[in-house]
Amino acid sequence: MKLIITFLFTLLVSPAAFAETLHSNIFGYWKVIALMDATPTTSLSFVQAKQMVGSYLIITPDSVDFNGETCLKPKFEENIEDARKYFDYSYRMNPRNLHLPKQIATIKMKCSNITNMNDIYIKGKDKIIFFFNDFFFSAIRVSI
C-alpha cells in the first residue's frame, strides 16, 4: 500500500518538478558549437549565421543575451511536445537535422521587448538547441 501511495504521489508531483527543472536548468553560459538548420526562409545568409558559431548565449532570470541582442524580463513557458508535429506546425520543417528525441522539452521565451530570440529545446544534459533569427543553433553549457 505504501508503495502505491508513493507511486501516485510521484505521478502528481513529477510534472511540476520536471517543469521547474527545465526552467532552472537553462540559466547560465552556453557556447554555440554548431549551426544545425534553418527555417525554409531566412533573413540572414548561412555564411552570416555560421559566423555566430563560437559565440555565447547567456541566460539569466532577468535577461537573455545573444549576438548583440537582449531579451528583457523573459517569461519562460515549458512544455513537452512531439518533435515532428511541433516543428511541422511551428516552422513548417522536419526536425531530423536537429537530432532531437521524439518527445522534446520546449521552452518558449517571451520578452518584454522585440528580439529575434524565441525558443529553446533541451537536447540533453548541458546541451540545448535554440532558435535565433530563423536559424537553429546547438550550444553546450560552459563555466566562465
Rosetta silent file (secondary structure, phi, psi, omega in degrees, C-alpha in Angstrom):
SEQUENCE: MKLIITFLFTLLVSPAAFAETLHSNIFGYWKVIALMDATPTTSLSFVQAKQMVGSYLIITPDSVDFNGETCLKPKFEENIEDARKYFDYSYRMNPRNLHLPKQIATIKMKCSNITNMNDIYIKGKDKIIFFFNDFFFSAIRVSI
SCORE:     score description
SCORE:     0.000 S_00000001
   1 L     0.000  -44.362  179.739    0.000    0.000    0.000 S_00000001
   2 H   -59.987  -38.464  179.155    2.810    2.389    0.922 S_00000001
   3 H   -64.001  -41.162  179.068    4.436    1.700   -2.466 S_00000001
   4 H   -64.794  -43.675  179.181    1.207    2.554   -4.314 S_00000001
   5 H   -63.276  -43.723  178.145    0.799    5.825   -2.406 S_00000001
   6 H   -61.190  -42.913  179.192    4.423    6.771   -3.103 S_00000001
   7 H   -62.929  -46.361  179.234    3.956    5.983   -6.802 S_00000001
   8 H   -63.082  -39.769  178.087    0.750    8.062   -7.048 S_00000001
   9 H   -63.742  -41.266  178.334    2.400   10.971   -5.223 S_00000001
  10 H   -61.891  -41.551  177.893    5.345   10.827   -7.627 S_00000001
  11 H   -62.466  -37.540 -179.484    2.988   10.982  -10.611 S_00000001
  12 H   -73.301  -37.515 -175.606    1.285   14.048   -9.188 S_00000001
  13 H   -85.947  -30.633 -172.809    4.474   15.897   -8.256 S_00000001
  14 H   -55.384  -46.740 -179.346    6.698   14.909  -11.191 S_00000001
  15 H   -58.275  -41.723  179.024    5.284   17.246  -13.882 S_00000001
  16 H   -66.988  -42.555  179.567    5.745   20.287  -11.643 S_00000001
  17 H   -65.180  -39.438  179.349    9.195   19.156  -10.595 S_00000001
  18 H   -64.148  -44.661  179.054   10.126   18.466  -14.207 S_00000001
  19 H   -61.558  -42.413  179.209    8.957   21.911  -15.335 S_00000001
  20 H   -63.435  -39.298  178.239   10.921   23.567  -12.531 S_00000001
  21 H   -63.027  -44.799  178.336   13.990   21.579  -13.551 S_00000001
  22 H   -58.419  -49.821 -175.685   13.633   22.687  -17.169 S_00000001
  23 H   -60.324  -49.291 -176.121   13.209   26.307  -16.203 S_00000001
  24 H   -76.826  -23.978 -178.467   16.137   26.486  -13.797 S_00000001
  25 H   -76.370  -10.201  179.933   18.457   24.320  -15.902 S_00000001
  26 L   -88.118  -13.874 -178.372   18.621   26.787  -18.774 S_00000001
  27 L   -71.306  135.290  177.935   20.250   29.559  -16.737 S_00000001
  28 E   140.432 -165.769 -179.830   23.947   30.029  -17.379 S_00000001
  29 E  -102.328  133.108 -178.494   26.508   30.477  -20.136 S_00000001
  30 E  -127.562  129.411  177.339   26.153   28.489  -23.357 S_00000001
  31 E   -98.003  127.785  178.909   28.742   28.262  -26.126 S_00000001
  32 E   -73.419  123.091 -176.856   27.377   27.870  -29.645 S_00000001
  33 E  -110.440  -15.644 -178.884   29.042   24.827  -31.180 S_00000001
  34 E  -162.603  149.402  167.084   27.111   24.358  -34.419 S_00000001
  35 E   -91.566  118.208 -172.207   24.608   25.759  -36.854 S_00000001
  36 E   -93.533  -41.372 -175.636   22.088   22.916  -37.096 S_00000001
  37 E  -173.241  179.903  179.183   19.409   24.007  -39.577 S_00000001
  38 E  -145.235  161.625  173.360   17.193   26.860  -40.710 S_00000001
  39 L   -70.972  166.069 -178.327   13.559   27.512  -41.500 S_00000001
  40 L   -56.391  -32.996  174.895   12.567   27.371  -45.177 S_00000001
  41 L  -122.495  139.621 -177.076   13.039   31.155  -45.481 S_00000001
  42 L  -129.746  156.246  178.470   15.706   33.085  -43.595 S_00000001
  43 L   -94.524  -12.865  177.536   16.582   36.709  -43.022 S_00000001
  44 L  -119.992  162.255  173.097   20.337   36.018  -42.912 S_00000001
  45 L   -82.628  162.338  176.127   22.617   34.003  -45.165 S_00000001
  46 H   -62.976  -33.779  177.878   24.109   30.731  -43.957 S_00000001
  47 H   -61.212  -45.608  179.025   27.535   32.420  -44.082 S_00000001
  48 H   -64.390  -41.961 -179.404   26.312   35.115  -41.666 S_00000001
  49 H   -65.946  -40.326  179.840   24.699   32.526  -39.387 S_00000001
  50 H   -63.641  -24.494  178.046   27.840   30.344  -39.313 S_00000001
  51 L   -68.127  -16.016  178.802   29.797   33.346  -38.031 S_00000001
  52 L   -81.937  -15.097  176.665   27.790   33.077  -34.791 S_00000001
  53 L   -63.746  131.705 -176.618   29.294   29.655  -34.025 S_00000001
  54 L   100.912  -13.791  178.376   31.743   30.116  -31.150 S_00000001
  55 L   -85.043  177.864 -173.823   29.769   32.974  -29.583 S_00000001
  56 E  -118.037  140.944  170.616   27.923   32.794  -26.263 S_00000001
  57 E  -105.447  125.499 -179.043   24.275   32.704  -25.255 S_00000001
  58 E  -116.966  119.305 -177.424   23.799   33.992  -21.708 S_00000001
  59 E  -116.555  121.537  174.786   20.541   33.134  -19.951 S_00000001
  60 L  -127.762  168.612  176.694   19.593   34.625  -16.575 S_00000001
  61 L   -62.512  -22.585 -175.998   16.204   35.034  -14.895 S_00000001
  62 L   -99.641  -19.885 -178.287   16.295   38.745  -15.873 S_00000001
  63 E  -161.984  161.819  173.463   17.640   38.652  -19.435 S_00000001
  64 E  -131.229  125.144 -177.210   18.832   36.532  -22.346 S_00000001
  65 E  -119.663  132.815  174.326   21.768   37.837  -24.411 S_00000001
  66 E  -159.719  132.731  172.446   22.999   36.615  -27.785 S_00000001
  67 L    52.323   41.647  177.853   24.722   38.223  -30.755 S_00000001
  68 L    81.189    0.590  177.707   24.209   41.777  -29.505 S_00000001
  69 E  -108.653  144.844  179.459   20.502   41.281  -28.764 S_00000001
  70 E  -127.350  127.348  172.137   18.985   41.212  -25.303 S_00000001
  71 E   -91.212  116.989 -178.169   15.655   39.736  -24.303 S_00000001
  72 E   -92.496  140.802  177.453   14.491   41.767  -21.309 S_00000001
  73 L    46.489   57.413 -177.008   12.420   40.293  -18.477 S_00000001
  74 L   -66.050  143.446  171.145   11.944   36.919  -20.177 S_00000001
  75 E  -113.150  130.856 -176.174    8.993   34.774  -19.276 S_00000001
  76 E  -109.505  133.607  177.811    9.583   31.070  -19.843 S_00000001
  77 E  -123.764  118.405 -176.308    6.869   28.555  -20.698 S_00000001
  78 E  -100.588  141.527  176.073    7.826   24.884  -20.619 S_00000001
  79 E  -148.462  160.063  170.658    6.084   22.057  -22.486 S_00000001
  80 E  -109.010  128.050 -173.839    6.712   18.536  -23.676 S_00000001
  81 E  -132.209  155.651  168.684    5.911   18.149  -27.379 S_00000001
  82 E   -75.110  118.549 -171.715    6.028   15.584  -30.146 S_00000001
  83 H   -57.073  -48.891 -175.699    9.044   16.883  -32.116 S_00000001
  84 H   -63.034  -46.734  179.355    7.792   16.132  -35.609 S_00000001
  85 H   -64.476  -42.959 -178.165    4.324   17.634  -35.066 S_00000001
  86 H   -61.584  -48.498 -177.735    5.716   20.643  -33.226 S_00000001
  87 H   -71.824  -32.396  175.930    8.262   21.563  -35.911 S_00000001
  88 H   -65.157  -45.297 -178.998    5.822   20.912  -38.734 S_00000001
  89 H   -71.330  -45.996 -173.580    3.237   23.204  -37.126 S_00000001
  90 H   -78.721  -36.276 -172.228    5.622   25.885  -35.807 S_00000001
  91 H  -126.952   -3.704 -176.521    8.224   26.064  -38.573 S_00000001
  92 L    56.247   46.129 -179.497    6.910   24.004  -41.499 S_00000001
  93 L  -147.571  160.858  175.502   10.017   21.825  -41.385 S_00000001
  94 L   -91.377  130.493 -176.305   11.198   18.350  -40.446 S_00000001
  95 H   -83.659   11.924 -174.251   13.408   18.394  -37.313 S_00000001
  96 H   -57.371  -34.586 -179.539   15.612   15.439  -38.367 S_00000001
  97 H   -70.720  -13.316 -179.850   18.698   17.666  -38.825 S_00000001
  98 H   -87.200  -12.767  177.954   18.381   18.832  -35.220 S_00000001
  99 L    54.733   47.002  178.217   18.883   15.286  -33.866 S_00000001
 100 L   -96.186  157.459  174.584   16.255   15.735  -31.151 S_00000001
 101 L   -68.579  168.390 -179.301   14.380   12.936  -29.401 S_00000001
 102 L   -62.666  -40.210  175.450   10.800   12.155  -30.482 S_00000001
 103 E  -103.431  123.788 -176.652    9.441   13.885  -27.381 S_00000001
 104 E  -118.392  148.189  172.376   11.128   17.229  -26.759 S_00000001
 105 E   -89.520  115.747  179.828   11.199   19.650  -23.871 S_00000001
 106 E  -107.142  141.721  174.595   10.414   23.064  -25.328 S_00000001
 107 E  -126.511  110.843  177.807   10.912   26.364  -23.564 S_00000001
 108 E   -87.674  135.010  178.163    9.205   29.324  -25.196 S_00000001
 109 E  -106.184  130.811  172.308   10.654   32.734  -24.361 S_00000001
 110 E  -120.273  121.701 -176.369    8.512   35.829  -24.268 S_00000001
 111 L  -100.877  155.301  176.607   10.462   39.053  -23.949 S_00000001
 112 L   -79.869   -9.157  176.357    9.219   42.463  -22.824 S_00000001
 113 L  -124.371  171.403 -179.354   10.993   43.914  -25.890 S_00000001
 114 L   -85.616  126.318  177.387   11.193   42.851  -29.544 S_00000001
 115 L  -141.814  173.520  175.537   14.015   40.404  -30.316 S_00000001
 116 L   -96.407   12.742 -179.724   14.859   37.615  -32.761 S_00000001
 117 E   -97.323  136.220 -178.765   15.049   35.089  -29.900 S_00000001
 118 E  -130.525  -75.148 -166.580   12.217   32.622  -29.464 S_00000001
 119 E  -120.087  153.480  176.116   12.555   29.034  -28.374 S_00000001
 120 E  -127.186  138.826  179.609   14.945   26.740  -26.556 S_00000001
 121 E  -124.082  128.502  179.458   14.897   22.949  -26.839 S_00000001
 122 E   -78.628  119.256 -178.396   16.539   20.691  -24.279 S_00000001
 123 E   -96.910  -28.608 -179.284   18.719   18.226  -26.159 S_00000001
 124 E   173.325 -172.602  179.427   20.360   16.548  -23.174 S_00000001
 125 L   -62.052  120.003  178.698   22.336   17.262  -20.044 S_00000001
 126 L    62.334   26.208  177.207   24.071   20.591  -20.635 S_00000001
 127 E  -135.119  132.765  177.191   23.027   20.622  -24.328 S_00000001
 128 E  -136.606  161.738  166.838   20.383   22.794  -25.966 S_00000001
 129 E  -117.471  135.687  176.183   19.174   23.830  -29.388 S_00000001
 130 E  -133.273  153.957 -175.773   17.915   27.405  -29.656 S_00000001
 131 E  -104.207  125.165  179.380   16.158   29.374  -32.359 S_00000001
 132 E  -144.538  122.416  172.491   17.531   32.764  -33.368 S_00000001
 133 L    53.684   44.921  176.805   16.777   34.804  -36.475 S_00000001
 134 L    77.993    6.310 -179.307   15.352   31.838  -38.448 S_00000001
 135 E  -121.768  152.114  176.360   18.268   29.509  -37.573 S_00000001
 136 E  -108.308  125.006 -179.093   18.691   26.663  -35.102 S_00000001
 137 E  -116.339  145.567  174.614   21.941   26.587  -33.150 S_00000001
 138 E   -99.305  138.005 -179.722   23.384   23.896  -30.902 S_00000001
 139 E  -140.774  151.915  175.943   25.033   25.023  -27.661 S_00000001
 140 E  -119.975  149.879  179.239   26.721   23.435  -24.672 S_00000001
 141 E   -70.981  135.909  175.409   26.872   24.748  -21.106 S_00000001
 142 E  -130.628  157.193  174.992   30.216   26.270  -20.153 S_00000001
 143 L  -106.215  131.356 -178.443   31.532   27.767  -16.954 S_00000001
 144 L  -120.503    0.000    0.000   33.051   31.213  -17.210 S_00000001
